[in-house]
Amino acid sequence: MRFAVPTAVALLALSPSAFAQPTACGARSDCPARLRCLQNVCVDEDTFRAAQPDERRRDKLAFTHTEPTRAFIGFALGGVLPVVWNNVGTGGQFAMRVGVLVEGHAQFELEVGAAAIGGLAPSAAGSVDVVGMIGYLVPISDTVSWIVRGGGGGGAIFGDDRNFSSGVFGFGEFRVDVFGVAIKTSKSVLVEFNAPSFRVMLMNNTNTNPMLMWVTNVTLNYLF
């Protein structure tokens, strides 16, 4: 009989509500006093607070969150404005790009392009170039970024006038992109607008002046 009293006390201490189903709710006003609504169930204050996200932890996770490194391929199409000394021409350019986008921001890419140029020679001139570039997409919003990019490479140009000499000859190229935006239109598509991309071509012919070129183009990249 010595266990009868403790057992009875324990049974009396249990509230009938201990065996009841949790109270459903849609808002705090649906719950009894001192209870809060959590995921459509009334709970006590301690349980409610424990389920809330730590704001500092959430901010830290948002800051450190990174996207995976993704390869991409793309093509660019646009107009060119070449200048050699006091002569200004016009033209168009097409280019193909391959590269990687690291953590959604850092870009490493290789571009192969071809341009047709008029106005600098009696007949149209042309050029081909290969350029490696390193860039960074500075976030403006969740989908829009400002483009900061630079690089260098080389190529060849052909023409026949006082600017280009006769035949085909090479050049070294430096490039800077600082006036453009990149827009991520979907998970796999990144569209870039450059207005313009600035380039300097240093000719291997010492009698030929450097050529400056402004390129305004649209680039469509597919992210794998």
Biotite code that builds the C-alpha atoms (Angstrom):
import biotite.structure as struc

atoms = struc.array([
    struc.Atom([0.000, 0.000, 0.000], chain_id="A", res_id=1, res_name="MET", atom_name="CA", element="C"),
    struc.Atom([2.996, 2.280, 0.355], chain_id="A", res_id=2, res_name="ARG", atom_name="CA", element="C"),
    struc.Atom([2.868, 2.973, -3.397], chain_id="A", res_id=3, res_name="PHE", atom_name="CA", element="C"),
    struc.Atom([-0.826, 3.792, -3.463], chain_id="A", res_id=4, res_name="ALA", atom_name="CA", element="C"),
    struc.Atom([-0.561, 7.391, -2.216], chain_id="A", res_id=5, res_name="VAL", atom_name="CA", element="C"),
    struc.Atom([2.192, 8.545, -4.637], chain_id="A", res_id=6, res_name="PRO", atom_name="CA", element="C"),
    struc.Atom([0.392, 6.929, -7.520], chain_id="A", res_id=7, res_name="THR", atom_name="CA", element="C"),
    struc.Atom([-2.853, 8.631, -6.665], chain_id="A", res_id=8, res_name="ALA", atom_name="CA", element="C"),
    struc.Atom([-1.114, 11.994, -6.281], chain_id="A", res_id=9, res_name="VAL", atom_name="CA", element="C"),
    struc.Atom([0.516, 11.597, -9.697], chain_id="A", res_id=10, res_name="ALA", atom_name="CA", element="C"),
    struc.Atom([-2.790, 10.764, -11.343], chain_id="A", res_id=11, res_name="LEU", atom_name="CA", element="C"),
    struc.Atom([-4.481, 13.762, -9.740], chain_id="A", res_id=12, res_name="LEU", atom_name="CA", element="C"),
    struc.Atom([-1.651, 16.041, -10.899], chain_id="A", res_id=13, res_name="ALA", atom_name="CA", element="C"),
    struc.Atom([-2.267, 15.155, -14.521], chain_id="A", res_id=14, res_name="LEU", atom_name="CA", element="C"),
    struc.Atom([-4.618, 17.590, -16.211], chain_id="A", res_id=15, res_name="SER", atom_name="CA", element="C"),
    struc.Atom([-7.287, 16.149, -18.477], chain_id="A", res_id=16, res_name="PRO", atom_name="CA", element="C"),
    struc.Atom([-5.871, 18.419, -21.177], chain_id="A", res_id=17, res_name="SER", atom_name="CA", element="C"),
    struc.Atom([-2.688, 16.309, -21.183], chain_id="A", res_id=18, res_name="ALA", atom_name="CA", element="C"),
    struc.Atom([-4.595, 13.633, -23.054], chain_id="A", res_id=19, res_name="PHE", atom_name="CA", element="C"),
    struc.Atom([-6.388, 16.110, -25.361], chain_id="A", res_id=20, res_name="ALA", atom_name="CA", element="C"),
    struc.Atom([-5.510, 16.819, -28.956], chain_id="A", res_id=21, res_name="GLN", atom_name="CA", element="C"),
    struc.Atom([-3.593, 20.093, -29.626], chain_id="A", res_id=22, res_name="PRO", atom_name="CA", element="C"),
    struc.Atom([-5.828, 23.066, -30.290], chain_id="A", res_id=23, res_name="THR", atom_name="CA", element="C"),
    struc.Atom([-5.915, 24.091, -33.957], chain_id="A", res_id=24, res_name="ALA", atom_name="CA", element="C"),
    struc.Atom([-5.536, 27.759, -34.838], chain_id="A", res_id=25, res_name="CYS", atom_name="CA", element="C"),
    struc.Atom([-5.240, 30.169, -37.705], chain_id="A", res_id=26, res_name="GLY", atom_name="CA", element="C"),
    struc.Atom([-4.132, 33.154, -35.647], chain_id="A", res_id=27, res_name="ALA", atom_name="CA", element="C"),
    struc.Atom([-3.106, 33.980, -32.070], chain_id="A", res_id=28, res_name="ARG", atom_name="CA", element="C"),
    struc.Atom([-6.647, 35.049, -31.278], chain_id="A", res_id=29, res_name="SER", atom_name="CA", element="C"),
    struc.Atom([-7.779, 31.442, -31.801], chain_id="A", res_id=30, res_name="ASP", atom_name="CA", element="C"),
    struc.Atom([-5.627, 30.212, -28.888], chain_id="A", res_id=31, res_name="CYS", atom_name="CA", element="C"),
    struc.Atom([-6.384, 30.301, -25.145], chain_id="A", res_id=32, res_name="PRO", atom_name="CA", element="C"),
    struc.Atom([-4.603, 32.851, -22.981], chain_id="A", res_id=33, res_name="ALA", atom_name="CA", element="C"),
    struc.Atom([-0.786, 32.634, -22.802], chain_id="A", res_id=34, res_name="ARG", atom_name="CA", element="C"),
    struc.Atom([-0.620, 30.405, -25.896], chain_id="A", res_id=35, res_name="LEU", atom_name="CA", element="C"),
    struc.Atom([0.651, 31.309, -29.380], chain_id="A", res_id=36, res_name="ARG", atom_name="CA", element="C"),
    struc.Atom([-0.243, 29.979, -32.812], chain_id="A", res_id=37, res_name="CYS", atom_name="CA", element="C"),
    struc.Atom([2.619, 28.055, -34.441], chain_id="A", res_id=38, res_name="LEU", atom_name="CA", element="C"),
    struc.Atom([2.058, 26.211, -37.711], chain_id="A", res_id=39, res_name="GLN", atom_name="CA", element="C"),
    struc.Atom([-1.696, 26.111, -37.021], chain_id="A", res_id=40, res_name="ASN", atom_name="CA", element="C"),
    struc.Atom([-1.280, 24.621, -33.535], chain_id="A", res_id=41, res_name="VAL", atom_name="CA", element="C"),
    struc.Atom([-1.536, 26.445, -30.184], chain_id="A", res_id=42, res_name="CYS", atom_name="CA", element="C"),
    struc.Atom([1.716, 26.180, -28.185], chain_id="A", res_id=43, res_name="VAL", atom_name="CA", element="C"),
    struc.Atom([3.203, 27.829, -25.114], chain_id="A", res_id=44, res_name="ASP", atom_name="CA", element="C"),
    struc.Atom([5.470, 30.872, -25.297], chain_id="A", res_id=45, res_name="GLU", atom_name="CA", element="C"),
    struc.Atom([8.720, 28.939, -24.835], chain_id="A", res_id=46, res_name="ASP", atom_name="CA", element="C"),
    struc.Atom([7.912, 26.546, -27.667], chain_id="A", res_id=47, res_name="THR", atom_name="CA", element="C"),
    struc.Atom([6.921, 29.456, -29.912], chain_id="A", res_id=48, res_name="PHE", atom_name="CA", element="C"),
    struc.Atom([10.166, 31.375, -29.263], chain_id="A", res_id=49, res_name="ARG", atom_name="CA", element="C"),
    struc.Atom([12.327, 28.294, -29.777], chain_id="A", res_id=50, res_name="ALA", atom_name="CA", element="C"),
    struc.Atom([10.814, 27.813, -33.240], chain_id="A", res_id=51, res_name="ALA", atom_name="CA", element="C"),
    struc.Atom([11.626, 31.355, -34.410], chain_id="A", res_id=52, res_name="GLN", atom_name="CA", element="C"),
    struc.Atom([14.764, 31.819, -36.608], chain_id="A", res_id=53, res_name="PRO", atom_name="CA", element="C"),
    struc.Atom([17.734, 33.563, -35.100], chain_id="A", res_id=54, res_name="ASP", atom_name="CA", element="C"),
    struc.Atom([17.941, 36.833, -37.047], chain_id="A", res_id=55, res_name="GLU", atom_name="CA", element="C"),
    struc.Atom([21.705, 37.095, -36.704], chain_id="A", res_id=56, res_name="ARG", atom_name="CA", element="C"),
    struc.Atom([22.163, 33.515, -37.875], chain_id="A", res_id=57, res_name="ARG", atom_name="CA", element="C"),
    struc.Atom([19.788, 34.064, -40.787], chain_id="A", res_id=58, res_name="ARG", atom_name="CA", element="C"),
    struc.Atom([21.645, 37.219, -41.876], chain_id="A", res_id=59, res_name="ASP", atom_name="CA", element="C"),
    struc.Atom([24.966, 35.402, -41.646], chain_id="A", res_id=60, res_name="LYS", atom_name="CA", element="C"),
    struc.Atom([23.674, 32.543, -43.768], chain_id="A", res_id=61, res_name="LEU", atom_name="CA", element="C"),
    struc.Atom([22.346, 34.986, -46.354], chain_id="A", res_id=62, res_name="ALA", atom_name="CA", element="C"),
    struc.Atom([25.699, 36.751, -46.480], chain_id="A", res_id=63, res_name="PHE", atom_name="CA", element="C"),
    struc.Atom([27.746, 33.585, -46.852], chain_id="A", res_id=64, res_name="THR", atom_name="CA", element="C"),
    struc.Atom([25.361, 31.835, -49.245], chain_id="A", res_id=65, res_name="HIS", atom_name="CA", element="C"),
    struc.Atom([27.057, 31.158, -52.562], chain_id="A", res_id=66, res_name="THR", atom_name="CA", element="C"),
    struc.Atom([25.967, 29.675, -55.836], chain_id="A", res_id=67, res_name="GLU", atom_name="CA", element="C"),
    struc.Atom([27.911, 26.776, -57.342], chain_id="A", res_id=68, res_name="PRO", atom_name="CA", element="C"),
    struc.Atom([30.515, 27.417, -60.009], chain_id="A", res_id=69, res_name="THR", atom_name="CA", element="C"),
    struc.Atom([28.861, 27.043, -63.414], chain_id="A", res_id=70, res_name="ARG", atom_name="CA", element="C"),
    struc.Atom([30.294, 26.846, -66.905], chain_id="A", res_id=71, res_name="ALA", atom_name="CA", element="C"),
    struc.Atom([28.663, 28.940, -69.618], chain_id="A", res_id=72, res_name="PHE", atom_name="CA", element="C"),
    struc.Atom([28.711, 29.473, -73.350], chain_id="A", res_id=73, res_name="ILE", atom_name="CA", element="C"),
    struc.Atom([27.420, 32.520, -75.134], chain_id="A", res_id=74, res_name="GLY", atom_name="CA", element="C"),
    struc.Atom([27.471, 34.738, -78.179], chain_id="A", res_id=75, res_name="PHE", atom_name="CA", element="C"),
    struc.Atom([27.643, 38.511, -78.615], chain_id="A", res_id=76, res_name="ALA", atom_name="CA", element="C"),
    struc.Atom([26.342, 40.674, -81.446], chain_id="A", res_id=77, res_name="LEU", atom_name="CA", element="C"),
    struc.Atom([26.718, 44.409, -81.795], chain_id="A", res_id=78, res_name="GLY", atom_name="CA", element="C"),
    struc.Atom([28.102, 47.468, -83.508], chain_id="A", res_id=79, res_name="GLY", atom_name="CA", element="C"),
    struc.Atom([31.637, 48.872, -83.428], chain_id="A", res_id=80, res_name="VAL", atom_name="CA", element="C"),
    struc.Atom([33.005, 52.394, -83.660], chain_id="A", res_id=81, res_name="LEU", atom_name="CA", element="C"),
    struc.Atom([36.708, 52.193, -84.558], chain_id="A", res_id=82, res_name="PRO", atom_name="CA", element="C"),
    struc.Atom([38.997, 55.234, -84.482], chain_id="A", res_id=83, res_name="VAL", atom_name="CA", element="C"),
    struc.Atom([42.514, 55.474, -85.929], chain_id="A", res_id=84, res_name="VAL", atom_name="CA", element="C"),
    struc.Atom([44.095, 58.852, -85.297], chain_id="A", res_id=85, res_name="TRP", atom_name="CA", element="C"),
    struc.Atom([41.518, 61.305, -86.736], chain_id="A", res_id=86, res_name="ASN", atom_name="CA", element="C"),
    struc.Atom([39.642, 58.771, -88.864], chain_id="A", res_id=87, res_name="ASN", atom_name="CA", element="C"),
    struc.Atom([36.369, 57.285, -87.578], chain_id="A", res_id=88, res_name="VAL", atom_name="CA", element="C"),
    struc.Atom([34.733, 54.201, -89.026], chain_id="A", res_id=89, res_name="GLY", atom_name="CA", element="C"),
    struc.Atom([31.728, 51.993, -88.364], chain_id="A", res_id=90, res_name="THR", atom_name="CA", element="C"),
    struc.Atom([31.128, 48.286, -88.377], chain_id="A", res_id=91, res_name="GLY", atom_name="CA", element="C"),
    struc.Atom([29.705, 45.210, -86.711], chain_id="A", res_id=92, res_name="GLY", atom_name="CA", element="C"),
    struc.Atom([31.042, 42.362, -84.621], chain_id="A", res_id=93, res_name="GLN", atom_name="CA", element="C"),
    struc.Atom([30.088, 38.797, -83.757], chain_id="A", res_id=94, res_name="PHE", atom_name="CA", element="C"),
    struc.Atom([31.790, 36.859, -80.956], chain_id="A", res_id=95, res_name="ALA", atom_name="CA", element="C"),
    struc.Atom([31.552, 33.531, -79.150], chain_id="A", res_id=96, res_name="MET", atom_name="CA", element="C"),
    struc.Atom([32.327, 33.160, -75.438], chain_id="A", res_id=97, res_name="ARG", atom_name="CA", element="C"),
    struc.Atom([33.076, 30.283, -73.099], chain_id="A", res_id=98, res_name="VAL", atom_name="CA", element="C"),
    struc.Atom([33.902, 30.506, -69.409], chain_id="A", res_id=99, res_name="GLY", atom_name="CA", element="C"),
    struc.Atom([32.892, 29.917, -65.823], chain_id="A", res_id=100, res_name="VAL", atom_name="CA", element="C"),
    struc.Atom([30.811, 31.957, -63.402], chain_id="A", res_id=101, res_name="LEU", atom_name="CA", element="C"),
    struc.Atom([32.113, 31.491, -59.853], chain_id="A", res_id=102, res_name="VAL", atom_name="CA", element="C"),
    struc.Atom([29.609, 31.844, -56.986], chain_id="A", res_id=103, res_name="GLU", atom_name="CA", element="C"),
    struc.Atom([27.281, 33.815, -59.248], chain_id="A", res_id=104, res_name="GLY", atom_name="CA", element="C"),
    struc.Atom([29.592, 36.842, -59.533], chain_id="A", res_id=105, res_name="HIS", atom_name="CA", element="C"),
    struc.Atom([33.213, 36.267, -60.626], chain_id="A", res_id=106, res_name="ALA", atom_name="CA", element="C"),
    struc.Atom([33.661, 35.650, -64.353], chain_id="A", res_id=107, res_name="GLN", atom_name="CA", element="C"),
    struc.Atom([36.535, 33.993, -66.192], chain_id="A", res_id=108, res_name="PHE", atom_name="CA", element="C"),
    struc.Atom([35.961, 33.825, -69.915], chain_id="A", res_id=109, res_name="GLU", atom_name="CA", element="C"),
    struc.Atom([37.571, 33.494, -73.323], chain_id="A", res_id=110, res_name="LEU", atom_name="CA", element="C"),
    struc.Atom([36.120, 35.323, -76.308], chain_id="A", res_id=111, res_name="GLU", atom_name="CA", element="C"),
    struc.Atom([36.766, 34.749, -80.023], chain_id="A", res_id=112, res_name="VAL", atom_name="CA", element="C"),
    struc.Atom([35.405, 37.510, -82.224], chain_id="A", res_id=113, res_name="GLY", atom_name="CA", element="C"),
    struc.Atom([35.306, 38.750, -85.808], chain_id="A", res_id=114, res_name="ALA", atom_name="CA", element="C"),
    struc.Atom([34.502, 42.267, -86.983], chain_id="A", res_id=115, res_name="ALA", atom_name="CA", element="C"),
    struc.Atom([33.803, 43.973, -90.284], chain_id="A", res_id=116, res_name="ALA", atom_name="CA", element="C"),
    struc.Atom([34.923, 47.606, -90.422], chain_id="A", res_id=117, res_name="ILE", atom_name="CA", element="C"),
    struc.Atom([34.074, 50.316, -92.927], chain_id="A", res_id=118, res_name="GLY", atom_name="CA", element="C"),
    struc.Atom([35.090, 53.925, -93.258], chain_id="A", res_id=119, res_name="GLY", atom_name="CA", element="C"),
    struc.Atom([38.783, 53.496, -92.435], chain_id="A", res_id=120, res_name="LEU", atom_name="CA", element="C"),
    struc.Atom([39.837, 52.170, -95.806], chain_id="A", res_id=121, res_name="ALA", atom_name="CA", element="C"),
    struc.Atom([38.739, 52.456, -99.447], chain_id="A", res_id=122, res_name="PRO", atom_name="CA", element="C"),
    struc.Atom([37.235, 49.005, -99.028], chain_id="A", res_id=123, res_name="SER", atom_name="CA", element="C"),
    struc.Atom([35.970, 47.250, -95.929], chain_id="A", res_id=124, res_name="ALA", atom_name="CA", element="C"),
    struc.Atom([38.543, 45.919, -93.492], chain_id="A", res_id=125, res_name="ALA", atom_name="CA", element="C"),
    struc.Atom([38.157, 43.024, -91.129], chain_id="A", res_id=126, res_name="GLY", atom_name="CA", element="C"),
    struc.Atom([39.627, 41.727, -87.895], chain_id="A", res_id=127, res_name="SER", atom_name="CA", element="C"),
    struc.Atom([39.668, 38.621, -85.736], chain_id="A", res_id=128, res_name="VAL", atom_name="CA", element="C"),
    struc.Atom([40.745, 38.471, -82.107], chain_id="A", res_id=129, res_name="ASP", atom_name="CA", element="C"),
    struc.Atom([41.027, 36.160, -79.114], chain_id="A", res_id=130, res_name="VAL", atom_name="CA", element="C"),
    struc.Atom([40.769, 37.750, -75.661], chain_id="A", res_id=131, res_name="VAL", atom_name="CA", element="C"),
    struc.Atom([40.833, 36.379, -72.127], chain_id="A", res_id=132, res_name="GLY", atom_name="CA", element="C"),
    struc.Atom([38.857, 38.336, -69.526], chain_id="A", res_id=133, res_name="MET", atom_name="CA", element="C"),
    struc.Atom([38.310, 38.454, -65.785], chain_id="A", res_id=134, res_name="ILE", atom_name="CA", element="C"),
    struc.Atom([35.217, 40.193, -64.472], chain_id="A", res_id=135, res_name="GLY", atom_name="CA", element="C"),
    struc.Atom([32.889, 40.673, -61.546], chain_id="A", res_id=136, res_name="TYR", atom_name="CA", element="C"),
    struc.Atom([29.114, 41.124, -61.568], chain_id="A", res_id=137, res_name="LEU", atom_name="CA", element="C"),
    struc.Atom([28.361, 43.679, -58.854], chain_id="A", res_id=138, res_name="VAL", atom_name="CA", element="C"),
    struc.Atom([24.841, 42.927, -57.517], chain_id="A", res_id=139, res_name="PRO", atom_name="CA", element="C"),
    struc.Atom([22.242, 45.663, -57.944], chain_id="A", res_id=140, res_name="ILE", atom_name="CA", element="C"),
    struc.Atom([19.249, 43.415, -57.226], chain_id="A", res_id=141, res_name="SER", atom_name="CA", element="C"),
    struc.Atom([18.497, 39.698, -57.165], chain_id="A", res_id=142, res_name="ASP", atom_name="CA", element="C"),
    struc.Atom([18.542, 39.556, -60.965], chain_id="A", res_id=143, res_name="THR", atom_name="CA", element="C"),
    struc.Atom([20.510, 42.631, -62.130], chain_id="A", res_id=144, res_name="VAL", atom_name="CA", element="C"),
    struc.Atom([24.268, 43.223, -61.801], chain_id="A", res_id=145, res_name="SER", atom_name="CA", element="C"),
    struc.Atom([26.725, 45.903, -62.904], chain_id="A", res_id=146, res_name="TRP", atom_name="CA", element="C"),
    struc.Atom([29.557, 44.567, -65.104], chain_id="A", res_id=147, res_name="ILE", atom_name="CA", element="C"),
    struc.Atom([33.185, 45.306, -64.232], chain_id="A", res_id=148, res_name="VAL", atom_name="CA", element="C"),
    struc.Atom([35.575, 43.404, -66.503], chain_id="A", res_id=149, res_name="ARG", atom_name="CA", element="C"),
    struc.Atom([39.013, 43.630, -68.074], chain_id="A", res_id=150, res_name="GLY", atom_name="CA", element="C"),
    struc.Atom([41.379, 41.530, -70.123], chain_id="A", res_id=151, res_name="GLY", atom_name="CA", element="C"),
    struc.Atom([43.769, 41.246, -72.977], chain_id="A", res_id=152, res_name="GLY", atom_name="CA", element="C"),
    struc.Atom([44.710, 39.203, -75.981], chain_id="A", res_id=153, res_name="GLY", atom_name="CA", element="C"),
    struc.Atom([45.521, 39.666, -79.615], chain_id="A", res_id=154, res_name="GLY", atom_name="CA", element="C"),
    struc.Atom([44.455, 39.146, -83.170], chain_id="A", res_id=155, res_name="GLY", atom_name="CA", element="C"),
    struc.Atom([44.935, 40.160, -86.765], chain_id="A", res_id=156, res_name="ALA", atom_name="CA", element="C"),
    struc.Atom([43.540, 42.870, -88.998], chain_id="A", res_id=157, res_name="ILE", atom_name="CA", element="C"),
    struc.Atom([43.578, 43.194, -92.762], chain_id="A", res_id=158, res_name="PHE", atom_name="CA", element="C"),
    struc.Atom([43.060, 46.208, -94.972], chain_id="A", res_id=159, res_name="GLY", atom_name="CA", element="C"),
    struc.Atom([44.692, 48.388, -97.591], chain_id="A", res_id=160, res_name="ASP", atom_name="CA", element="C"),
    struc.Atom([45.069, 52.102, -96.844], chain_id="A", res_id=161, res_name="ASP", atom_name="CA", element="C"),
    struc.Atom([47.342, 54.542, -95.017], chain_id="A", res_id=162, res_name="ARG", atom_name="CA", element="C"),
    struc.Atom([46.066, 53.306, -91.650], chain_id="A", res_id=163, res_name="ASN", atom_name="CA", element="C"),
    struc.Atom([46.406, 49.564, -92.049], chain_id="A", res_id=164, res_name="PHE", atom_name="CA", element="C"),
    struc.Atom([49.245, 49.116, -94.568], chain_id="A", res_id=165, res_name="SER", atom_name="CA", element="C"),
    struc.Atom([48.775, 46.495, -97.218], chain_id="A", res_id=166, res_name="SER", atom_name="CA", element="C"),
    struc.Atom([48.009, 42.942, -96.211], chain_id="A", res_id=167, res_name="GLY", atom_name="CA", element="C"),
    struc.Atom([47.415, 41.238, -92.866], chain_id="A", res_id=168, res_name="VAL", atom_name="CA", element="C"),
    struc.Atom([49.220, 42.061, -89.629], chain_id="A", res_id=169, res_name="PHE", atom_name="CA", element="C"),
    struc.Atom([48.785, 41.418, -85.938], chain_id="A", res_id=170, res_name="GLY", atom_name="CA", element="C"),
    struc.Atom([47.908, 43.469, -82.897], chain_id="A", res_id=171, res_name="PHE", atom_name="CA", element="C"),
    struc.Atom([47.846, 43.217, -79.128], chain_id="A", res_id=172, res_name="GLY", atom_name="CA", element="C"),
    struc.Atom([44.557, 44.126, -77.460], chain_id="A", res_id=173, res_name="GLU", atom_name="CA", element="C"),
    struc.Atom([43.509, 45.505, -74.096], chain_id="A", res_id=174, res_name="PHE", atom_name="CA", element="C"),
    struc.Atom([39.861, 45.635, -73.090], chain_id="A", res_id=175, res_name="ARG", atom_name="CA", element="C"),
    struc.Atom([37.815, 47.251, -70.325], chain_id="A", res_id=176, res_name="VAL", atom_name="CA", element="C"),
    struc.Atom([34.062, 46.812, -69.715], chain_id="A", res_id=177, res_name="ASP", atom_name="CA", element="C"),
    struc.Atom([32.615, 49.199, -67.129], chain_id="A", res_id=178, res_name="VAL", atom_name="CA", element="C"),
    struc.Atom([29.437, 50.493, -68.776], chain_id="A", res_id=179, res_name="PHE", atom_name="CA", element="C"),
    struc.Atom([27.086, 47.531, -68.815], chain_id="A", res_id=180, res_name="GLY", atom_name="CA", element="C"),
    struc.Atom([24.548, 45.442, -66.947], chain_id="A", res_id=181, res_name="VAL", atom_name="CA", element="C"),
    struc.Atom([23.912, 41.713, -66.678], chain_id="A", res_id=182, res_name="ALA", atom_name="CA", element="C"),
    struc.Atom([20.368, 40.423, -66.194], chain_id="A", res_id=183, res_name="ILE", atom_name="CA", element="C"),
    struc.Atom([19.647, 36.866, -65.084], chain_id="A", res_id=184, res_name="LYS", atom_name="CA", element="C"),
    struc.Atom([16.371, 36.205, -66.873], chain_id="A", res_id=185, res_name="THR", atom_name="CA", element="C"),
    struc.Atom([16.137, 32.609, -65.644], chain_id="A", res_id=186, res_name="SER", atom_name="CA", element="C"),
    struc.Atom([18.166, 30.009, -63.787], chain_id="A", res_id=187, res_name="LYS", atom_name="CA", element="C"),
    struc.Atom([20.177, 29.209, -66.912], chain_id="A", res_id=188, res_name="SER", atom_name="CA", element="C"),
    struc.Atom([20.134, 32.423, -68.989], chain_id="A", res_id=189, res_name="VAL", atom_name="CA", element="C"),
    struc.Atom([22.285, 35.506, -68.387], chain_id="A", res_id=190, res_name="LEU", atom_name="CA", element="C"),
    struc.Atom([21.864, 38.472, -70.747], chain_id="A", res_id=191, res_name="VAL", atom_name="CA", element="C"),
    struc.Atom([24.500, 41.218, -70.886], chain_id="A", res_id=192, res_name="GLU", atom_name="CA", element="C"),
    struc.Atom([24.274, 44.732, -72.321], chain_id="A", res_id=193, res_name="PHE", atom_name="CA", element="C"),
    struc.Atom([27.553, 46.598, -72.923], chain_id="A", res_id=194, res_name="ASN", atom_name="CA", element="C"),
    struc.Atom([27.315, 50.253, -73.886], chain_id="A", res_id=195, res_name="ALA", atom_name="CA", element="C"),
    struc.Atom([30.093, 50.353, -74.677], chain_id="A", res_id=196, res_name="PRO", atom_name="CA", element="C"),
    struc.Atom([33.016, 47.989, -74.202], chain_id="A", res_id=197, res_name="SER", atom_name="CA", element="C"),
    struc.Atom([36.280, 49.913, -74.710], chain_id="A", res_id=198, res_name="PHE", atom_name="CA", element="C"),
    struc.Atom([39.233, 48.357, -76.566], chain_id="A", res_id=199, res_name="ARG", atom_name="CA", element="C"),
    struc.Atom([42.739, 49.393, -77.589], chain_id="A", res_id=200, res_name="VAL", atom_name="CA", element="C"),
    struc.Atom([44.577, 47.605, -80.414], chain_id="A", res_id=201, res_name="MET", atom_name="CA", element="C"),
    struc.Atom([48.353, 48.123, -80.557], chain_id="A", res_id=202, res_name="LEU", atom_name="CA", element="C"),
    struc.Atom([49.581, 47.260, -84.039], chain_id="A", res_id=203, res_name="MET", atom_name="CA", element="C"),
    struc.Atom([52.831, 45.383, -84.621], chain_id="A", res_id=204, res_name="ASN", atom_name="CA", element="C"),
    struc.Atom([53.561, 47.739, -87.500], chain_id="A", res_id=205, res_name="ASN", atom_name="CA", element="C"),
    struc.Atom([55.369, 50.773, -86.027], chain_id="A", res_id=206, res_name="THR", atom_name="CA", element="C"),
    struc.Atom([54.109, 52.955, -88.875], chain_id="A", res_id=207, res_name="ASN", atom_name="CA", element="C"),
    struc.Atom([50.486, 52.291, -87.934], chain_id="A", res_id=208, res_name="THR", atom_name="CA", element="C"),
    struc.Atom([48.685, 54.193, -85.199], chain_id="A", res_id=209, res_name="ASN", atom_name="CA", element="C"),
    struc.Atom([46.882, 52.295, -82.407], chain_id="A", res_id=210, res_name="PRO", atom_name="CA", element="C"),
    struc.Atom([43.216, 51.688, -83.066], chain_id="A", res_id=211, res_name="MET", atom_name="CA", element="C"),
    struc.Atom([40.632, 52.546, -80.431], chain_id="A", res_id=212, res_name="LEU", atom_name="CA", element="C"),
    struc.Atom([37.300, 50.763, -80.621], chain_id="A", res_id=213, res_name="MET", atom_name="CA", element="C"),
    struc.Atom([33.996, 51.169, -78.801], chain_id="A", res_id=214, res_name="TRP", atom_name="CA", element="C"),
    struc.Atom([31.727, 48.133, -79.029], chain_id="A", res_id=215, res_name="VAL", atom_name="CA", element="C"),
    struc.Atom([28.052, 48.261, -78.077], chain_id="A", res_id=216, res_name="THR", atom_name="CA", element="C"),
    struc.Atom([26.611, 44.756, -77.964], chain_id="A", res_id=217, res_name="ASN", atom_name="CA", element="C"),
    struc.Atom([24.182, 42.290, -76.470], chain_id="A", res_id=218, res_name="VAL", atom_name="CA", element="C"),
    struc.Atom([25.467, 38.973, -75.135], chain_id="A", res_id=219, res_name="THR", atom_name="CA", element="C"),
    struc.Atom([23.352, 35.898, -74.462], chain_id="A", res_id=220, res_name="LEU", atom_name="CA", element="C"),
    struc.Atom([24.959, 33.356, -72.110], chain_id="A", res_id=221, res_name="ASN", atom_name="CA", element="C"),
    struc.Atom([23.668, 29.888, -71.248], chain_id="A", res_id=222, res_name="TYR", atom_name="CA", element="C"),
    struc.Atom([24.686, 28.597, -67.798], chain_id="A", res_id=223, res_name="LEU", atom_name="CA", element="C"),
    struc.Atom([25.133, 24.843, -67.422], chain_id="A", res_id=224, res_name="PHE", atom_name="CA", element="C"),
])
